Amino acid sequence: MSRSHSRWIAVLLLTSACATTPRPASEPASGEGSGEAVALNVRAVPDSRSRHFLTPPELMKRIESSPVQYLIQDLESLKGVAPEQLVDVVWPHGPDPLDVPVVTRSADGSRVVRPAKFNPEAMALIHQAEVHYRAERYAEAEKLYAQALEKEPGNYLAALNFGDAALFSGDPKTALTRYERAARINPDDHRSYFYRGTALVHLDRMAEARDMYAWALTLRPEHPYVTHALDQNADTLGIRLRPRVLRPRALARVEGKGVSVHVDPASPWFAYGLCKALWLGEESHREEMTGERDYHPTNIEELECLGLLGAVYARFQEEGKPKDPALERFMRIVEDGYGKELILYEVLARQAPHVVLTLEPEARERLHQFVLRHVVPLAGEGDSGNISL
């Protein structure tokens, strides 16, 4: 089988399976009053709808036959948005993440993310401890964190800070034990994984540290504190922190009564831009694909549009056109079977920061493996070459 043919098959597999659609919960759970943090209650809604993802010729046919006016403009004509800013326009960040998210089960069994609530007296002790902690009086802070845990044994923040006091006192072994306690209290927050990774580095247990850091990025994709720590400690950990893969080179948006697409028509991103325009302009297509006529971002849209990007790029390579380093890496990830995880990690988690927490363990583990293979691979493994994106 030729490389180009195998890439076509990989793209087909990317767009063939059913997926889940992360959306904000529409209303607060019973007893939550006015709906505190409702916009952050993201959940994955199972969708077994049978759907057909468009091929490039089908996309062009729909665009050409549509009553909606589609205006194609060169990317250079886009005013006020530099190329490096497109990622923030095409895939804008959603609501701010919760300070301490916890996962509960709704009546239908789905996972729902809610803000943690703590005992006020325990929190008062933590606030007192923080004064000592910031002054590097770790022994005094440690006593107050311990008192907070006596007051509320399930206080996740107290358990984390209790570990910090040990770590900064020069006792990473005790810190690790305390962070493990915090993880048992709340296994869904990224910090207990991140902090365990740091303690494990101090204990010279690098393979375990890498795994903990990878879990932290799994639960909070692209978190800047975690990526900074990994970048600073890459040589110590024996890894290479890979930059993000997807940097859009097309922008579709509603303008007046039509939809404009800013893109280089000679780029494979042309297919992506037209697909995004179709989703914005055609209620019938949205209803066909999701069952709803109103527009909201879904992974179904990104699966279709990025699948079209991959299909067109694969065809370009068959025709001998120049390789694009970023799209080569995208295709390698798709061929490796982690295309959906890439979309979840780099696109959907921007729009719904806690969407990963709504996933069941098997799906989380898939994302964890994606991070290990394609975000923090061991030096000398994974994507080869120093690719500048």
C-alpha positions as CSV (number, residue, x, y, z in Angstrom):
1,M,0.0,0.0,0.0
2,S,1.4,3.4,-0.9
3,R,2.0,6.1,1.7
4,S,-0.6,8.4,0.0
5,H,-3.2,5.6,0.0
6,S,-2.6,4.8,3.6
7,R,-3.1,8.5,4.4
8,W,-6.5,8.5,2.6
9,I,-7.5,5.5,4.8
10,A,-6.3,7.3,8.0
11,V,-8.4,10.4,7.1
12,L,-11.5,8.2,6.4
13,L,-11.0,6.6,9.8
14,L,-10.7,10.0,11.5
15,T,-14.2,11.0,10.2
16,S,-16.0,7.7,10.2
17,A,-16.7,6.9,13.9
18,C,-19.4,8.5,16.1
19,A,-18.2,11.1,18.6
20,T,-19.4,13.0,21.6
21,T,-20.4,16.6,21.5
22,P,-19.2,18.8,24.4
23,R,-21.8,21.4,25.3
24,P,-22.6,23.6,28.3
25,A,-25.3,22.3,30.5
26,S,-28.5,24.2,29.9
27,E,-29.6,24.6,33.5
28,P,-28.3,24.2,37.0
29,A,-28.7,21.0,38.9
30,S,-31.5,20.9,41.5
31,G,-30.6,22.8,44.6
32,E,-27.9,25.0,43.0
33,G,-30.0,28.2,43.3
34,S,-29.3,30.7,40.6
35,G,-27.1,28.3,38.6
36,E,-23.6,29.0,39.9
37,A,-21.0,28.3,37.2
38,V,-23.6,26.8,34.9
39,A,-21.6,27.9,31.9
40,L,-18.7,25.8,33.1
41,N,-20.7,22.6,33.5
42,V,-19.6,21.0,30.3
43,R,-20.5,17.4,29.6
44,A,-20.0,15.0,26.7
45,V,-23.4,14.2,25.2
46,P,-23.4,10.7,23.5
47,D,-24.5,11.0,19.9
48,S,-25.1,7.9,17.9
49,R,-26.6,9.7,14.9
50,S,-25.6,8.2,11.6
51,R,-23.9,10.9,9.6
52,H,-22.0,11.3,6.3
53,F,-19.0,13.5,6.3
54,L,-18.5,15.5,3.1
55,T,-15.8,14.8,0.6
56,P,-14.0,17.7,-1.0
57,P,-16.1,17.5,-4.2
58,E,-19.4,17.3,-2.2
59,L,-18.3,20.3,-0.2
60,M,-17.7,22.3,-3.4
61,K,-21.1,21.2,-4.8
62,R,-23.0,22.3,-1.7
63,I,-21.2,25.7,-1.7
64,E,-21.9,26.3,-5.4
65,S,-25.6,25.3,-5.2
66,S,-26.3,27.2,-1.9
67,P,-28.5,30.3,-1.8
68,V,-26.2,31.6,0.8
69,Q,-23.6,34.1,-0.5
70,Y,-20.1,32.9,0.1
71,L,-17.3,35.4,-0.4
72,I,-13.7,34.1,-0.8
73,Q,-11.0,36.6,0.1
74,D,-7.3,36.2,0.3
75,L,-6.0,35.7,3.9
76,E,-3.8,38.8,3.5
77,S,-6.9,40.9,3.2
78,L,-7.9,40.1,6.7
79,K,-7.6,43.3,8.8
80,G,-6.7,43.4,12.4
81,V,-5.7,39.8,12.8
82,A,-2.1,38.7,12.4
83,P,-1.5,35.1,11.2
84,E,-0.3,34.0,14.6
85,Q,-3.5,35.3,16.2
86,L,-5.8,33.2,14.0
87,V,-5.8,30.4,16.5
88,D,-7.5,32.6,19.1
89,V,-10.1,33.8,16.6
90,V,-10.9,30.5,15.0
91,W,-10.8,28.6,18.3
92,P,-11.4,31.2,21.0
93,H,-10.9,30.3,24.6
94,G,-14.2,29.6,26.4
95,P,-15.1,30.6,29.9
96,D,-12.5,30.7,32.6
97,P,-11.9,27.3,34.3
98,L,-13.2,26.6,37.7
99,D,-10.6,27.1,40.5
100,V,-11.3,23.6,41.9
101,P,-13.5,21.5,39.7
102,V,-15.1,18.3,40.9
103,V,-17.0,15.7,38.9
104,T,-20.4,14.4,39.9
105,R,-22.9,12.1,38.2
106,S,-26.2,13.5,36.9
107,A,-29.5,11.6,37.0
108,D,-28.7,10.1,33.5
109,G,-25.3,8.9,34.6
110,S,-23.3,11.5,32.7
111,R,-20.4,13.3,34.3
112,V,-21.0,16.9,35.2
113,V,-18.3,19.4,36.4
114,R,-19.1,21.6,39.3
115,P,-17.1,24.0,41.6
116,A,-15.8,22.4,44.8
117,K,-17.2,23.7,48.1
118,F,-15.2,23.7,51.3
119,N,-15.7,24.2,55.0
120,P,-15.4,27.9,55.9
121,E,-13.5,27.2,59.1
122,A,-11.0,25.0,57.3
123,M,-10.5,27.6,54.6
124,A,-9.9,30.3,57.3
125,L,-7.0,28.1,58.6
126,I,-5.7,27.7,55.1
127,H,-5.7,31.5,54.6
128,Q,-3.8,31.9,57.8
129,A,-1.3,29.3,56.7
130,E,-0.7,31.1,53.4
131,V,0.7,34.1,55.2
132,H,3.4,31.8,56.7
133,Y,3.9,29.9,53.5
134,R,4.6,33.1,51.4
135,A,7.1,34.1,54.1
136,E,8.8,30.7,53.7
137,R,7.9,29.8,57.3
138,Y,6.9,26.3,56.2
139,A,6.8,24.7,59.6
140,E,4.2,27.2,60.8
141,A,2.2,26.8,57.6
142,E,2.4,23.0,57.9
143,K,0.8,23.1,61.3
144,L,-2.2,25.2,60.1
145,Y,-2.7,23.0,57.0
146,A,-2.8,20.0,59.3
147,Q,-5.4,21.7,61.4
148,A,-7.5,22.4,58.3
149,L,-7.4,18.7,57.4
150,E,-8.5,17.8,60.9
151,K,-11.4,20.2,60.6
152,E,-12.2,18.9,57.1
153,P,-10.4,15.7,56.1
154,G,-11.7,16.0,52.5
155,N,-10.4,19.4,51.9
156,Y,-8.5,19.1,48.7
157,L,-6.7,22.4,48.9
158,A,-5.5,21.7,52.4
159,A,-4.1,18.3,51.3
160,L,-2.3,19.9,48.3
161,N,-0.8,22.7,50.4
162,F,0.2,20.2,53.2
163,G,2.3,18.5,50.5
164,D,3.8,21.8,49.3
165,A,4.9,22.6,52.9
166,A,6.9,19.3,52.9
167,L,8.3,19.8,49.4
168,F,9.6,23.2,50.1
169,S,11.0,22.0,53.4
170,G,13.2,19.6,51.5
171,D,11.1,16.4,52.0
172,P,9.8,15.3,48.6
173,K,9.1,11.8,49.8
174,T,6.6,13.1,52.4
175,A,5.3,15.6,49.9
176,L,4.5,12.8,47.4
177,T,2.6,10.9,50.0
178,R,0.5,14.0,50.8
179,Y,-0.1,14.7,47.2
180,E,-1.3,11.2,46.7
181,R,-3.8,11.8,49.5
182,A,-5.0,14.9,47.7
183,A,-5.4,12.8,44.5
184,R,-7.6,10.4,46.3
185,I,-9.8,13.3,47.5
186,N,-10.2,14.7,44.0
187,P,-8.8,12.6,41.2
188,D,-10.1,14.9,38.5
189,D,-8.1,18.1,39.2
190,H,-4.8,18.4,37.3
191,R,-2.8,19.9,40.2
192,S,-2.3,16.7,42.2
193,Y,-0.7,15.2,39.1
194,F,1.5,18.2,38.4
195,Y,2.7,18.4,42.0
196,R,3.4,14.7,42.1
197,G,5.4,15.1,39.0
198,T,7.5,17.8,40.7
199,A,8.0,15.6,43.8
200,L,9.0,12.7,41.6
201,V,11.6,14.8,39.8
202,H,13.2,15.6,43.2
203,L,13.2,11.9,44.0
204,D,14.9,11.2,40.6
205,R,12.0,9.0,39.4
206,M,11.9,10.6,36.0
207,A,9.7,8.1,34.1
208,E,7.0,8.4,36.8
209,A,7.4,12.2,36.8
210,R,6.8,12.3,33.0
211,D,3.7,10.2,33.4
212,M,2.3,12.5,36.1
213,Y,3.0,15.6,34.0
214,A,1.3,13.9,31.0
215,W,-1.7,13.3,33.2
216,A,-1.8,16.9,34.3
217,L,-1.8,17.9,30.6
218,T,-4.5,15.3,29.9
219,L,-6.8,16.9,32.4
220,R,-5.9,20.5,31.5
221,P,-4.6,20.5,28.0
222,E,-1.9,23.0,27.2
223,H,-1.9,24.4,30.7
224,P,0.8,27.1,30.7
225,Y,2.3,26.2,34.1
226,V,2.6,22.6,33.2
227,T,4.1,23.2,29.8
228,H,6.5,25.8,31.3
229,A,7.7,23.2,33.8
230,L,8.1,20.6,31.2
231,D,10.0,23.0,28.9
232,Q,12.4,24.0,31.7
233,N,13.0,20.4,32.8
234,A,13.0,18.7,29.3
235,D,16.6,17.6,29.5
236,T,16.2,16.3,33.1
237,L,13.1,14.3,32.1
238,G,14.6,13.1,28.8
239,I,11.7,14.5,26.8
240,R,11.0,17.0,24.0
241,L,7.9,19.2,24.6
242,R,6.3,19.5,21.2
243,P,4.5,22.7,20.1
244,R,0.8,22.7,19.2
245,V,0.1,21.1,15.8
246,L,-3.0,22.9,14.6
247,R,-2.5,26.6,13.6
248,P,-5.4,27.6,11.3
249,R,-4.7,29.4,8.1
250,A,-8.3,30.2,7.3
251,L,-11.1,32.2,8.9
252,A,-14.8,32.0,8.1
253,R,-17.3,34.4,9.6
254,V,-20.8,35.8,9.0
255,E,-20.7,39.2,7.4
256,G,-23.9,40.9,6.4
257,K,-26.2,38.4,4.8
258,G,-23.5,36.0,3.7
259,V,-20.3,34.3,4.9
260,S,-16.8,35.4,4.1
261,V,-13.8,33.1,4.0
262,H,-10.3,34.5,4.4
263,V,-7.9,31.9,3.0
264,D,-5.2,31.3,0.5
265,P,-7.1,29.5,-2.3
266,A,-4.0,27.5,-3.2
267,S,-3.6,26.1,0.4
268,P,-5.1,22.9,1.7
269,W,-6.6,25.1,4.4
270,F,-9.0,26.3,1.7
271,A,-11.1,23.1,2.2
272,Y,-11.1,23.8,6.0
273,G,-12.2,27.4,5.5
274,L,-15.0,26.4,3.1
275,C,-16.2,23.7,5.5
276,K,-16.3,26.2,8.4
277,A,-18.3,28.6,6.2
278,L,-20.8,25.9,5.3
279,W,-21.4,25.2,9.0
280,L,-21.9,28.9,9.7
281,G,-24.2,29.4,6.6
282,E,-26.3,26.3,6.3
283,E,-28.8,25.5,9.0
284,S,-29.8,22.3,7.1
285,H,-26.2,21.0,7.3
286,R,-26.0,21.6,11.0
287,E,-29.3,19.8,11.5
288,E,-28.2,16.9,9.3
289,M,-25.0,16.5,11.4
290,T,-26.1,17.4,14.9
291,G,-29.9,17.4,15.0
292,E,-29.9,21.1,15.8
293,R,-30.3,24.1,13.5
294,D,-28.7,26.7,15.9
295,Y,-24.9,27.0,15.6
296,H,-22.6,26.1,18.5
297,P,-19.1,24.6,18.2
298,T,-18.9,20.8,18.3
299,N,-16.3,18.2,17.6
300,I,-18.5,17.0,14.8
301,E,-17.8,20.2,12.9
302,E,-14.1,20.0,13.6
303,L,-13.9,16.3,12.6
304,E,-15.5,17.1,9.3
305,C,-13.5,20.2,8.5
306,L,-10.1,18.9,9.7
307,G,-10.9,15.7,7.9
308,L,-11.3,17.7,4.7
309,L,-8.1,19.5,5.4
310,G,-6.3,16.1,5.7
311,A,-8.0,14.7,2.6
312,V,-7.0,17.7,0.5
313,Y,-3.4,17.7,1.8
314,A,-3.1,14.0,1.1
315,R,-4.2,14.7,-2.5
316,F,-1.7,17.6,-2.8
317,Q,1.1,15.2,-1.8
318,E,-0.1,12.7,-4.5
319,E,0.3,15.6,-7.0
320,G,3.8,16.3,-5.8
321,K,3.1,19.7,-4.2
322,P,5.5,21.0,-1.4
323,K,5.2,19.5,2.0
324,D,3.9,21.5,5.0
325,P,5.8,20.6,8.2
326,A,2.8,21.3,10.4
327,L,0.4,19.3,8.2
328,E,2.9,16.5,7.9
329,R,2.8,16.2,11.7
330,F,-1.0,16.4,11.7
331,M,-1.1,13.5,9.2
332,R,1.3,11.4,11.3
333,I,-0.9,11.8,14.3
334,V,-4.0,10.9,12.3
335,E,-2.1,7.8,10.9
336,D,-1.2,6.9,14.4
337,G,-4.9,6.8,15.3
338,Y,-5.0,9.8,17.5
339,G,-6.7,12.4,15.3
340,K,-9.8,12.7,17.5
341,E,-7.6,13.1,20.6
342,L,-5.7,15.9,18.8
343,I,-8.9,17.7,18.2
344,L,-10.0,17.3,21.8
345,Y,-6.7,18.4,23.1
346,E,-6.0,21.4,20.9
347,V,-9.5,22.6,19.9
348,L,-12.3,21.6,22.1
349,A,-10.4,22.0,25.4
350,R,-9.9,25.6,24.5
351,Q,-13.6,26.2,24.2
352,A,-14.6,24.0,27.2
353,P,-11.7,23.9,29.6
354,H,-13.1,21.0,31.7
355,V,-14.4,18.9,28.8
356,V,-11.9,16.1,29.5
357,L,-13.3,15.7,33.0
358,T,-16.6,14.6,31.4
359,L,-15.0,11.7,29.7
360,E,-15.1,8.1,30.9
361,P,-11.8,6.4,32.0
362,E,-11.1,4.7,28.7
363,A,-11.4,8.0,26.7
364,R,-9.2,9.8,29.2
365,E,-6.6,7.1,28.9
366,R,-6.6,7.5,25.1
367,L,-5.9,11.2,25.5
368,H,-3.2,10.4,28.1
369,Q,-1.5,8.1,25.5
370,F,-1.8,10.9,22.9
371,V,0.0,13.3,25.2
372,L,2.8,10.8,25.9
373,R,3.2,10.0,22.3
374,H,2.8,13.4,20.6
375,V,3.1,16.1,23.2
376,V,5.8,14.9,25.6
377,P,7.6,12.1,23.7
378,L,10.9,10.8,25.0
379,A,13.9,12.5,23.3
380,G,14.6,10.6,20.1
381,E,11.1,9.2,19.9
382,G,7.8,10.5,18.3
383,D,7.9,13.1,15.5
384,S,11.4,13.5,14.2
385,G,13.1,16.7,13.4
386,N,12.9,20.2,14.8
387,I,9.6,21.3,13.2
388,S,8.8,25.0,13.4
389,L,5.1,25.7,13.4
